[in-house]
Amino acid sequence: MARIVIVAGTDAGQDVAAALSAAGHQIVRAESLSSPAVAAQGDVIFIEPWLYAADSTPGDVPVVLLSSADAVASAVEAVKNGAYD
């Protein structure tokens, strides 16, 4: 299974971590993109939009933005700062 780094501080991050862990993935929690857990590079990074910075993501690791309906503005800002789908 995949090694997944989750950079989040809300319940959404905890919910995603629980679901992915239940599916058999290895979950590593990190407080920011500069954390050693991120530097060790997981197979994918899940991050909340307000913590995202395109120039801080390691190499070619895919990044998934965690967002909810009430966080659309921060997701849009992340896209403006280099995130894409």
Secondary structure as GFF3:
##gff-version 3
##sequence-region A 1 85
A	DSSP	beta_strand	3	7	.	.	.	ID=ss1
A	DSSP	alpha_helix	11	22	.	.	.	ID=ss2
A	DSSP	beta_strand	26	30	.	.	.	ID=ss3
A	DSSP	alpha_helix	36	39	.	.	.	ID=ss4
A	DSSP	beta_strand	44	47	.	.	.	ID=ss5
A	DSSP	three_ten_helix	49	51	.	.	.	ID=ss6
A	DSSP	three_ten_helix	54	56	.	.	.	ID=ss7
A	DSSP	beta_strand	63	65	.	.	.	ID=ss8
A	DSSP	three_ten_helix	69	71	.	.	.	ID=ss9
A	DSSP	alpha_helix	72	80	.	.	.	ID=ss10
###
